[in-house]
Amino acid sequence: MFFPPIPLIRREHILEKLEAAKAVSPETAITFADAGVINPCSFRRITRVLVRRGTLGKTEDDRYYIR
């Protein structure tokens, strides 16, 4: 049985949307909703892992950017 790699698909979706929005520093960070991420409040664990691994940066007011 095949299961789609949801974490990888989600990761790529987030990175594509933040890159398109040019969110590459704390000053240009935006929310997932503003970036156009589908279901911005879903898959919180994937987001936490991306922040912990240093792929994404997170501001105090829950805006994100690509590191």
HTML snippet that shows the backbone in 3Dmol.js (N, CA, C, O; Angstrom):
<script src="https://3Dmol.org/build/3Dmol-min.js"></script>
<div id="view" style="width:600px;height:400px;position:relative"></div>
<script>
const pdb = `
ATOM      1  N   MET A   1       0.842  -1.166   0.000  1.00  0.00           N
ATOM      2  CA  MET A   1       0.000   0.000   0.000  1.00  0.00           C
ATOM      3  C   MET A   1       0.897   1.242   0.000  1.00  0.00           C
ATOM      4  O   MET A   1       1.911   1.284   0.697  1.00  0.00           O
ATOM      5  N   PHE A   2       0.520   2.232  -0.773  1.00  0.00           N
ATOM      6  CA  PHE A   2       1.289   3.472  -0.900  1.00  0.00           C
ATOM      7  C   PHE A   2       0.634   4.589  -0.103  1.00  0.00           C
ATOM      8  O   PHE A   2      -0.570   4.825  -0.205  1.00  0.00           O
ATOM      9  N   PHE A   3       1.444   5.265   0.685  1.00  0.00           N
ATOM     10  CA  PHE A   3       0.981   6.443   1.415  1.00  0.00           C
ATOM     11  C   PHE A   3       1.758   7.646   0.912  1.00  0.00           C
ATOM     12  O   PHE A   3       2.988   7.603   0.875  1.00  0.00           O
ATOM     13  N   PRO A   4       1.083   8.713   0.525  1.00  0.00           N
ATOM     14  CA  PRO A   4       1.799   9.885   0.025  1.00  0.00           C
ATOM     15  C   PRO A   4       2.645  10.508   1.134  1.00  0.00           C
ATOM     16  O   PRO A   4       2.238  10.515   2.295  1.00  0.00           O
ATOM     17  N   PRO A   5       3.789  11.015   0.789  1.00  0.00           N
ATOM     18  CA  PRO A   5       4.684  11.634   1.783  1.00  0.00           C
ATOM     19  C   PRO A   5       4.197  13.019   2.187  1.00  0.00           C
ATOM     20  O   PRO A   5       4.760  14.030   1.766  1.00  0.00           O
ATOM     21  N   ILE A   6       3.158  13.060   2.998  1.00  0.00           N
ATOM     22  CA  ILE A   6       2.516  14.317   3.390  1.00  0.00           C
ATOM     23  C   ILE A   6       3.514  15.328   3.964  1.00  0.00           C
ATOM     24  O   ILE A   6       3.472  16.495   3.576  1.00  0.00           O
ATOM     25  N   PRO A   7       4.418  14.924   4.880  1.00  0.00           N
ATOM     26  CA  PRO A   7       5.354  15.925   5.413  1.00  0.00           C
ATOM     27  C   PRO A   7       6.219  16.574   4.326  1.00  0.00           C
ATOM     28  O   PRO A   7       6.484  17.774   4.389  1.00  0.00           O
ATOM     29  N   LEU A   8       6.652  15.811   3.352  1.00  0.00           N
ATOM     30  CA  LEU A   8       7.473  16.380   2.276  1.00  0.00           C
ATOM     31  C   LEU A   8       6.659  17.297   1.373  1.00  0.00           C
ATOM     32  O   LEU A   8       7.136  18.351   0.954  1.00  0.00           O
ATOM     33  N   ILE A   9       5.445  16.892   1.080  1.00  0.00           N
ATOM     34  CA  ILE A   9       4.576  17.732   0.250  1.00  0.00           C
ATOM     35  C   ILE A   9       4.283  19.042   0.972  1.00  0.00           C
ATOM     36  O   ILE A   9       4.333  20.112   0.366  1.00  0.00           O
ATOM     37  N   ARG A  10       3.982  18.960   2.247  1.00  0.00           N
ATOM     38  CA  ARG A  10       3.697  20.165   3.041  1.00  0.00           C
ATOM     39  C   ARG A  10       4.912  21.074   3.104  1.00  0.00           C
ATOM     40  O   ARG A  10       4.795  22.289   2.939  1.00  0.00           O
ATOM     41  N   ARG A  11       6.083  20.484   3.345  1.00  0.00           N
ATOM     42  CA  ARG A  11       7.332  21.256   3.423  1.00  0.00           C
ATOM     43  C   ARG A  11       7.552  22.033   2.126  1.00  0.00           C
ATOM     44  O   ARG A  11       7.830  23.232   2.162  1.00  0.00           O
ATOM     45  N   GLU A  12       7.432  21.365   0.995  1.00  0.00           N
ATOM     46  CA  GLU A  12       7.657  22.019  -0.291  1.00  0.00           C
ATOM     47  C   GLU A  12       6.623  23.107  -0.550  1.00  0.00           C
ATOM     48  O   GLU A  12       6.956  24.161  -1.090  1.00  0.00           O
ATOM     49  N   HIS A  13       5.383  22.864  -0.174  1.00  0.00           N
ATOM     50  CA  HIS A  13       4.328  23.864  -0.357  1.00  0.00           C
ATOM     51  C   HIS A  13       4.644  25.134   0.445  1.00  0.00           C
ATOM     52  O   HIS A  13       4.540  26.247  -0.069  1.00  0.00           O
ATOM     53  N   ILE A  14       5.026  24.946   1.699  1.00  0.00           N
ATOM     54  CA  ILE A  14       5.358  26.086   2.557  1.00  0.00           C
ATOM     55  C   ILE A  14       6.545  26.858   1.985  1.00  0.00           C
ATOM     56  O   ILE A  14       6.503  28.084   1.881  1.00  0.00           O
ATOM     57  N   LEU A  15       7.598  26.141   1.618  1.00  0.00           N
ATOM     58  CA  LEU A  15       8.795  26.812   1.100  1.00  0.00           C
ATOM     59  C   LEU A  15       8.512  27.554  -0.206  1.00  0.00           C
ATOM     60  O   LEU A  15       9.016  28.659  -0.410  1.00  0.00           O
ATOM     61  N   GLU A  16       7.715  26.961  -1.085  1.00  0.00           N
ATOM     62  CA  GLU A  16       7.367  27.629  -2.344  1.00  0.00           C
ATOM     63  C   GLU A  16       6.594  28.922  -2.098  1.00  0.00           C
ATOM     64  O   GLU A  16       6.869  29.948  -2.720  1.00  0.00           O
ATOM     65  N   LYS A  17       5.635  28.862  -1.194  1.00  0.00           N
ATOM     66  CA  LYS A  17       4.810  30.045  -0.920  1.00  0.00           C
ATOM     67  C   LYS A  17       5.629  31.155  -0.257  1.00  0.00           C
ATOM     68  O   LYS A  17       5.483  32.326  -0.609  1.00  0.00           O
ATOM     69  N   LEU A  18       6.484  30.794   0.694  1.00  0.00           N
ATOM     70  CA  LEU A  18       7.315  31.816   1.350  1.00  0.00           C
ATOM     71  C   LEU A  18       8.335  32.402   0.382  1.00  0.00           C
ATOM     72  O   LEU A  18       8.619  33.599   0.429  1.00  0.00           O
ATOM     73  N   GLU A  19       8.885  31.572  -0.491  1.00  0.00           N
ATOM     74  CA  GLU A  19       9.841  32.074  -1.483  1.00  0.00           C
ATOM     75  C   GLU A  19       9.151  33.019  -2.458  1.00  0.00           C
ATOM     76  O   GLU A  19       9.699  34.068  -2.797  1.00  0.00           O
ATOM     77  N   ALA A  20       7.962  32.660  -2.909  1.00  0.00           N
ATOM     78  CA  ALA A  20       7.212  33.527  -3.829  1.00  0.00           C
ATOM     79  C   ALA A  20       6.884  34.870  -3.183  1.00  0.00           C
ATOM     80  O   ALA A  20       6.820  35.895  -3.861  1.00  0.00           O
ATOM     81  N   ALA A  21       6.676  34.856  -1.866  1.00  0.00           N
ATOM     82  CA  ALA A  21       6.360  36.091  -1.146  1.00  0.00           C
ATOM     83  C   ALA A  21       7.616  36.840  -0.713  1.00  0.00           C
ATOM     84  O   ALA A  21       7.530  37.904  -0.099  1.00  0.00           O
ATOM     85  N   LYS A  22       8.779  36.283  -1.033  1.00  0.00           N
ATOM     86  CA  LYS A  22      10.076  36.888  -0.689  1.00  0.00           C
ATOM     87  C   LYS A  22      10.248  37.072   0.814  1.00  0.00           C
ATOM     88  O   LYS A  22      10.789  38.078   1.272  1.00  0.00           O
ATOM     89  N   ALA A  23       9.779  36.082   1.575  1.00  0.00           N
ATOM     90  CA  ALA A  23       9.929  36.090   3.034  1.00  0.00           C
ATOM     91  C   ALA A  23      11.235  35.379   3.376  1.00  0.00           C
ATOM     92  O   ALA A  23      11.259  34.173   3.623  1.00  0.00           O
ATOM     93  N   VAL A  24      12.322  36.153   3.384  1.00  0.00           N
ATOM     94  CA  VAL A  24      13.652  35.564   3.566  1.00  0.00           C
ATOM     95  C   VAL A  24      14.417  36.142   4.751  1.00  0.00           C
ATOM     96  O   VAL A  24      15.601  35.857   4.927  1.00  0.00           O
ATOM     97  N   SER A  25      13.751  36.942   5.553  1.00  0.00           N
ATOM     98  CA  SER A  25      14.404  37.519   6.727  1.00  0.00           C
ATOM     99  C   SER A  25      13.322  37.858   7.757  1.00  0.00           C
ATOM    100  O   SER A  25      12.138  37.887   7.421  1.00  0.00           O
ATOM    101  N   PRO A  26      13.716  38.111   8.999  1.00  0.00           N
ATOM    102  CA  PRO A  26      12.710  38.486  10.002  1.00  0.00           C
ATOM    103  C   PRO A  26      11.927  39.744   9.608  1.00  0.00           C
ATOM    104  O   PRO A  26      10.758  39.884   9.966  1.00  0.00           O
ATOM    105  N   GLU A  27      12.556  40.636   8.889  1.00  0.00           N
ATOM    106  CA  GLU A  27      11.891  41.875   8.474  1.00  0.00           C
ATOM    107  C   GLU A  27      10.836  41.632   7.400  1.00  0.00           C
ATOM    108  O   GLU A  27       9.849  42.364   7.328  1.00  0.00           O
ATOM    109  N   THR A  28      11.032  40.616   6.567  1.00  0.00           N
ATOM    110  CA  THR A  28      10.088  40.332   5.488  1.00  0.00           C
ATOM    111  C   THR A  28       9.196  39.130   5.803  1.00  0.00           C
ATOM    112  O   THR A  28       8.451  38.676   4.935  1.00  0.00           O
ATOM    113  N   ALA A  29       9.259  38.615   7.014  1.00  0.00           N
ATOM    114  CA  ALA A  29       8.472  37.444   7.413  1.00  0.00           C
ATOM    115  C   ALA A  29       6.977  37.740   7.319  1.00  0.00           C
ATOM    116  O   ALA A  29       6.537  38.864   7.563  1.00  0.00           O
ATOM    117  N   ILE A  30       6.203  36.711   6.960  1.00  0.00           N
ATOM    118  CA  ILE A  30       4.760  36.850   6.855  1.00  0.00           C
ATOM    119  C   ILE A  30       4.085  35.616   7.457  1.00  0.00           C
ATOM    120  O   ILE A  30       4.728  34.596   7.706  1.00  0.00           O
ATOM    121  N   THR A  31       2.795  35.733   7.679  1.00  0.00           N
ATOM    122  CA  THR A  31       2.043  34.582   8.185  1.00  0.00           C
ATOM    123  C   THR A  31       1.787  33.611   7.041  1.00  0.00           C
ATOM    124  O   THR A  31       1.845  33.984   5.869  1.00  0.00           O
ATOM    125  N   PHE A  32       1.504  32.363   7.395  1.00  0.00           N
ATOM    126  CA  PHE A  32       1.183  31.377   6.369  1.00  0.00           C
ATOM    127  C   PHE A  32      -0.063  31.796   5.596  1.00  0.00           C
ATOM    128  O   PHE A  32      -0.133  31.600   4.383  1.00  0.00           O
ATOM    129  N   ALA A  33      -1.039  32.367   6.280  1.00  0.00           N
ATOM    130  CA  ALA A  33      -2.271  32.799   5.609  1.00  0.00           C
ATOM    131  C   ALA A  33      -1.967  33.880   4.570  1.00  0.00           C
ATOM    132  O   ALA A  33      -2.494  33.844   3.459  1.00  0.00           O
ATOM    133  N   ASP A  34      -1.117  34.838   4.936  1.00  0.00           N
ATOM    134  CA  ASP A  34      -0.750  35.898   3.995  1.00  0.00           C
ATOM    135  C   ASP A  34       0.061  35.363   2.823  1.00  0.00           C
ATOM    136  O   ASP A  34      -0.001  35.915   1.725  1.00  0.00           O
ATOM    137  N   ALA A  35       0.818  34.296   3.047  1.00  0.00           N
ATOM    138  CA  ALA A  35       1.626  33.696   1.983  1.00  0.00           C
ATOM    139  C   ALA A  35       0.785  32.836   1.051  1.00  0.00           C
ATOM    140  O   ALA A  35       1.234  32.492  -0.042  1.00  0.00           O
ATOM    141  N   GLY A  36      -0.425  32.486   1.467  1.00  0.00           N
ATOM    142  CA  GLY A  36      -1.282  31.656   0.638  1.00  0.00           C
ATOM    143  C   GLY A  36      -1.114  30.168   0.872  1.00  0.00           C
ATOM    144  O   GLY A  36      -1.468  29.359   0.015  1.00  0.00           O
ATOM    145  N   VAL A  37      -0.573  29.798   2.032  1.00  0.00           N
ATOM    146  CA  VAL A  37      -0.408  28.392   2.366  1.00  0.00           C
ATOM    147  C   VAL A  37      -1.788  27.784   2.621  1.00  0.00           C
ATOM    148  O   VAL A  37      -2.593  28.338   3.370  1.00  0.00           O
ATOM    149  N   ILE A  38      -2.048  26.648   1.994  1.00  0.00           N
ATOM    150  CA  ILE A  38      -3.327  25.953   2.170  1.00  0.00           C
ATOM    151  C   ILE A  38      -3.431  25.450   3.599  1.00  0.00           C
ATOM    152  O   ILE A  38      -2.476  24.877   4.123  1.00  0.00           O
ATOM    153  N   ASN A  39      -4.566  25.653   4.232  1.00  0.00           N
ATOM    154  CA  ASN A  39      -4.808  25.245   5.624  1.00  0.00           C
ATOM    155  C   ASN A  39      -3.666  25.709   6.534  1.00  0.00           C
ATOM    156  O   ASN A  39      -2.932  24.880   7.070  1.00  0.00           O
ATOM    157  N   PRO A  40      -3.513  26.998   6.710  1.00  0.00           N
ATOM    158  CA  PRO A  40      -2.360  27.531   7.440  1.00  0.00           C
ATOM    159  C   PRO A  40      -2.232  27.067   8.881  1.00  0.00           C
ATOM    160  O   PRO A  40      -1.132  27.088   9.434  1.00  0.00           O
ATOM    161  N   CYS A  41      -3.320  26.651   9.500  1.00  0.00           N
ATOM    162  CA  CYS A  41      -3.257  26.211  10.901  1.00  0.00           C
ATOM    163  C   CYS A  41      -3.106  24.697  11.041  1.00  0.00           C
ATOM    164  O   CYS A  41      -3.017  24.188  12.158  1.00  0.00           O
ATOM    165  N   SER A  42      -3.077  23.987   9.941  1.00  0.00           N
ATOM    166  CA  SER A  42      -2.942  22.535   9.974  1.00  0.00           C
ATOM    167  C   SER A  42      -1.474  22.121   9.982  1.00  0.00           C
ATOM    168  O   SER A  42      -0.590  22.918   9.666  1.00  0.00           O
ATOM    169  N   PHE A  43      -1.234  20.895  10.337  1.00  0.00           N
ATOM    170  CA  PHE A  43       0.107  20.308  10.291  1.00  0.00           C
ATOM    171  C   PHE A  43       1.111  21.091  11.129  1.00  0.00           C
ATOM    172  O   PHE A  43       2.217  21.380  10.671  1.00  0.00           O
ATOM    173  N   ARG A  44       0.733  21.426  12.336  1.00  0.00           N
ATOM    174  CA  ARG A  44       1.599  22.220  13.214  1.00  0.00           C
ATOM    175  C   ARG A  44       2.907  21.519  13.527  1.00  0.00           C
ATOM    176  O   ARG A  44       3.943  22.168  13.674  1.00  0.00           O
ATOM    177  N   ARG A  45       2.865  20.191  13.631  1.00  0.00           N
ATOM    178  CA  ARG A  45       4.096  19.454  13.947  1.00  0.00           C
ATOM    179  C   ARG A  45       5.133  19.621  12.839  1.00  0.00           C
ATOM    180  O   ARG A  45       6.320  19.781  13.125  1.00  0.00           O
ATOM    181  N   ILE A  46       4.706  19.587  11.597  1.00  0.00           N
ATOM    182  CA  ILE A  46       5.633  19.770  10.481  1.00  0.00           C
ATOM    183  C   ILE A  46       6.271  21.149  10.565  1.00  0.00           C
ATOM    184  O   ILE A  46       7.471  21.296  10.334  1.00  0.00           O
ATOM    185  N   THR A  47       5.482  22.147  10.889  1.00  0.00           N
ATOM    186  CA  THR A  47       6.017  23.504  11.025  1.00  0.00           C
ATOM    187  C   THR A  47       7.040  23.575  12.155  1.00  0.00           C
ATOM    188  O   THR A  47       8.102  24.177  11.989  1.00  0.00           O
ATOM    189  N   ARG A  48       6.732  22.965  13.305  1.00  0.00           N
ATOM    190  CA  ARG A  48       7.681  22.960  14.431  1.00  0.00           C
ATOM    191  C   ARG A  48       8.991  22.282  14.060  1.00  0.00           C
ATOM    192  O   ARG A  48      10.061  22.748  14.450  1.00  0.00           O
ATOM    193  N   VAL A  49       8.918  21.199  13.318  1.00  0.00           N
ATOM    194  CA  VAL A  49      10.134  20.489  12.890  1.00  0.00           C
ATOM    195  C   VAL A  49      10.956  21.369  11.953  1.00  0.00           C
ATOM    196  O   VAL A  49      12.180  21.419  12.075  1.00  0.00           O
ATOM    197  N   LEU A  50      10.307  22.060  11.026  1.00  0.00           N
ATOM    198  CA  LEU A  50      11.026  22.938  10.100  1.00  0.00           C
ATOM    199  C   LEU A  50      11.727  24.074  10.839  1.00  0.00           C
ATOM    200  O   LEU A  50      12.841  24.457  10.481  1.00  0.00           O
ATOM    201  N   VAL A  51      11.082  24.607  11.859  1.00  0.00           N
ATOM    202  CA  VAL A  51      11.692  25.678  12.660  1.00  0.00           C
ATOM    203  C   VAL A  51      12.855  25.109  13.472  1.00  0.00           C
ATOM    204  O   VAL A  51      13.929  25.708  13.521  1.00  0.00           O
ATOM    205  N   ARG A  52      12.646  23.968  14.102  1.00  0.00           N
ATOM    206  CA  ARG A  52      13.693  23.363  14.929  1.00  0.00           C
ATOM    207  C   ARG A  52      14.928  22.989  14.109  1.00  0.00           C
ATOM    208  O   ARG A  52      16.052  23.125  14.592  1.00  0.00           O
ATOM    209  N   ARG A  53      14.733  22.525  12.895  1.00  0.00           N
ATOM    210  CA  ARG A  53      15.860  22.143  12.033  1.00  0.00           C
ATOM    211  C   ARG A  53      16.533  23.339  11.371  1.00  0.00           C
ATOM    212  O   ARG A  53      17.590  23.198  10.756  1.00  0.00           O
ATOM    213  N   GLY A  54      15.928  24.508  11.495  1.00  0.00           N
ATOM    214  CA  GLY A  54      16.535  25.707  10.937  1.00  0.00           C
ATOM    215  C   GLY A  54      16.150  25.992   9.496  1.00  0.00           C
ATOM    216  O   GLY A  54      16.720  26.889   8.874  1.00  0.00           O
ATOM    217  N   THR A  55      15.208  25.258   8.963  1.00  0.00           N
ATOM    218  CA  THR A  55      14.746  25.515   7.599  1.00  0.00           C
ATOM    219  C   THR A  55      13.924  26.795   7.545  1.00  0.00           C
ATOM    220  O   THR A  55      14.032  27.581   6.605  1.00  0.00           O
ATOM    221  N   LEU A  56      13.102  26.990   8.569  1.00  0.00           N
ATOM    222  CA  LEU A  56      12.286  28.198   8.689  1.00  0.00           C
ATOM    223  C   LEU A  56      12.682  28.972   9.928  1.00  0.00           C
ATOM    224  O   LEU A  56      13.108  28.399  10.931  1.00  0.00           O
ATOM    225  N   GLY A  57      12.538  30.267   9.842  1.00  0.00           N
ATOM    226  CA  GLY A  57      12.666  31.113  11.015  1.00  0.00           C
ATOM    227  C   GLY A  57      11.275  31.554  11.434  1.00  0.00           C
ATOM    228  O   GLY A  57      10.376  31.670  10.601  1.00  0.00           O
ATOM    229  N   LYS A  58      11.100  31.799  12.723  1.00  0.00           N
ATOM    230  CA  LYS A  58       9.800  32.219  13.235  1.00  0.00           C
ATOM    231  C   LYS A  58       9.987  33.453  14.103  1.00  0.00           C
ATOM    232  O   LYS A  58      10.886  33.505  14.942  1.00  0.00           O
ATOM    233  N   THR A  59       9.136  34.440  13.893  1.00  0.00           N
ATOM    234  CA  THR A  59       9.186  35.650  14.707  1.00  0.00           C
ATOM    235  C   THR A  59       8.287  35.469  15.930  1.00  0.00           C
ATOM    236  O   THR A  59       7.527  34.504  16.015  1.00  0.00           O
ATOM    237  N   GLU A  60       8.381  36.394  16.860  1.00  0.00           N
ATOM    238  CA  GLU A  60       7.577  36.315  18.080  1.00  0.00           C
ATOM    239  C   GLU A  60       6.081  36.441  17.809  1.00  0.00           C
ATOM    240  O   GLU A  60       5.263  35.954  18.591  1.00  0.00           O
ATOM    241  N   ASP A  61       5.726  37.083  16.717  1.00  0.00           N
ATOM    242  CA  ASP A  61       4.305  37.251  16.391  1.00  0.00           C
ATOM    243  C   ASP A  61       3.828  36.232  15.344  1.00  0.00           C
ATOM    244  O   ASP A  61       2.909  36.508  14.573  1.00  0.00           O
ATOM    245  N   ASP A  62       4.458  35.062  15.328  1.00  0.00           N
ATOM    246  CA  ASP A  62       4.059  33.932  14.480  1.00  0.00           C
ATOM    247  C   ASP A  62       4.086  34.217  12.977  1.00  0.00           C
ATOM    248  O   ASP A  62       3.203  33.789  12.235  1.00  0.00           O
ATOM    249  N   ARG A  63       5.088  34.929  12.557  1.00  0.00           N
ATOM    250  CA  ARG A  63       5.340  35.086  11.133  1.00  0.00           C
ATOM    251  C   ARG A  63       6.550  34.233  10.799  1.00  0.00           C
ATOM    252  O   ARG A  63       7.400  33.997  11.657  1.00  0.00           O
ATOM    253  N   TYR A  64       6.634  33.770   9.564  1.00  0.00           N
ATOM    254  CA  TYR A  64       7.684  32.827   9.171  1.00  0.00           C
ATOM    255  C   TYR A  64       8.484  33.356   7.990  1.00  0.00           C
ATOM    256  O   TYR A  64       8.007  34.179   7.208  1.00  0.00           O
ATOM    257  N   TYR A  65       9.710  32.865   7.883  1.00  0.00           N
ATOM    258  CA  TYR A  65      10.580  33.211   6.772  1.00  0.00           C
ATOM    259  C   TYR A  65      11.540  32.062   6.504  1.00  0.00           C
ATOM    260  O   TYR A  65      11.774  31.222   7.372  1.00  0.00           O
ATOM    261  N   ILE A  66      12.091  32.031   5.304  1.00  0.00           N
ATOM    262  CA  ILE A  66      13.060  31.001   4.921  1.00  0.00           C
ATOM    263  C   ILE A  66      14.430  31.409   5.438  1.00  0.00           C
ATOM    264  O   ILE A  66      14.855  32.551   5.262  1.00  0.00           O
ATOM    265  N   ARG A  67      15.106  30.484   6.069  1.00  0.00           N
ATOM    266  CA  ARG A  67      16.457  30.766   6.577  1.00  0.00           C
ATOM    267  C   ARG A  67      17.484  30.427   5.549  1.00  0.00           C
ATOM    268  O   ARG A  67      18.679  30.596   5.791  1.00  0.00           O
TER     269      ARG A  67
END
`;
const viewer = $3Dmol.createViewer("view");
viewer.addModel(pdb, "pdb");
viewer.setStyle({}, {cartoon: {color: "spectrum"}});
viewer.zoomTo();
viewer.render();
</script>
